[in-house]
Amino acid sequence: HVQLVESGGGVVQPGGSLRLSCAASGSGFSITTMGWYRQPLGKERELVATMTGGGSTDYADSVKGRFTISADNAESAVWLQMNNLEPEDTAVYYCHATLLPELTPLWGQGTQVTVSS
């Protein structure tokens, strides 16, 4: 049984930084892609950033230049460094992984990020 465990959310002022962490626990699994999505209150879940096993990255336009995704394939862990945070970044952030061989999606429990003065 594989689980994604997230940490690192919190409350920060505009212009501040946070770092989110996510690690997969369990055994006997392989992951092809890991990433982060977010869901603002009352809105749909949206992609923030993803990284493939080969190191290719994809970012939402709204976070380019401010957020950086990194991953350790050997540890099945992914991080999201968020700089210059804006109130519009306020949301529940979810870690996501795609499991091989059937490309099964896996979600973390979510962590709240609040950007407010």
Secondary structure, DSSP 8 states (H G I E B T S, - for coil): --EEEEE--EEE-TT--EEEEEEEESSS-EEEEEEEEEE-TTS--EEEEEEETT--EEE-GGGTTTEEEEEETTTTEEEEEE-S--GGG-EEEEEEEEEETTTEEEE---EEEEE--
